[in-house]
Amino acid sequence: MTVSAEPMNAQASEKQTAERPEALRPHAEDAFADELATLAAQDDRPRPARWKMSPWAVATYLLGGILPDGTVITPKYVGPRRIVEVAVTTLATDRALLLLGVPGTAKTWVSEHLAAAVSGDSTLLVQGTAGTPEEAIRYGWNYAQLLANGPSRDALVPSPVMRAMAEGMTARVEELTRIPADVQDSLITILSEKTLPIPELGQEVQAVRGFNLIATANDRDRGVNDLSSALRRRFNTVVLPLPESADAEVDIVARRVDQIGRSLDLPAVPEGVDEIRRVVTVFRELRDGITADGRTKLKSPSGTLSTAEAISVVTNGLALAAHFGDGLLRPSDVAAGILGAVVRDPAADRVIWQEYLEAVVRERDGWKDFYRACREVSA
């Protein structure tokens, strides 16, 4: 009996789809594919060359809004609108974008979503470390082909930046100031001349319209590998601030924890809003060196106590509540995470934490359970 190839291929495709593991953290362009498609379909404003949507639509994607057909675009970034508008506008010019800020201010998150909205691909990424080589930014070689046939385009392995130049897309460089200075400076010609020379072949790759680059750096890395003045001039720097108010930070933490929690089948965030507010309050007061009412000055610990760390503490607390509790987020679920975030220096930070517990938390109305839970894990 002859079986047609088409049904067999369809069955094989369905089987492969069923067996394909679900990504723990999908890329932005996959996780928010419906929103991106809807925005692009309704976007009738001018688009820069090779952009998937207009600058206005990119800003709407990041900040959220309601489209004419009633579609709700969820906010990806909660912060001043002008900051996002400047960042998006920069990408529409010939200047690269540097997102600067203290750790935990959503630099990587914003970078990923900008690349997803502009180019439809956020994966052209160079991760900056102390060991990042120049090849990660320029190009490398397939040494088997290089030894067998000598230098050729077939033996060349393009970097994410080189691919973005050739295809008119957005490249990303994370933690730029952690990259050695001589490797950083390989970006100068790329950003100024929009050209990547390949001297081994006597050739070059010229960036096509649509190419740009987003880099991130944090304030805590000042003095590690500071940018040269020549390289810094090639960037338009946008500083991402910490959330202005406790309510804004609670909203950010709740949104992100809810997104992460859904992927991990954790309890819904609304059940733990009170504990989220406590975590955010503790972090903000210790970070700012003063209580929310302005009455008591505090010593600040050595850690950053960022919004990102608050998200981590609450997510871990939800996991504890789900797997070892009744599913409701309680003080005992977040206490250990807060201790780990605050006490980075076992000597100095522990003293600061104990003083804060006794002078502030112990005396605060409605915080008795939280105080006892923190005391228990701090003993």
Helices and strands as residue ranges (DSSP letters): H 5-19, H 28-31, H 33-42, H 55-63, E 65-66, E 72-73, H 81-91, E 96-101, H 107-119, E 125-127, G 134-136, E 139-141, H 143-149, E 156-158, H 160-167, E 170-174, G 176-178, H 181-184, H 187-193, E 195-198, E 203-206, E 212-218, G 219-221, H 229-232, E 235-239, H 246-264, G 269-272, H 273-288, H 307-324, H 331-342, H 348-356, I 357-361, H 368-378
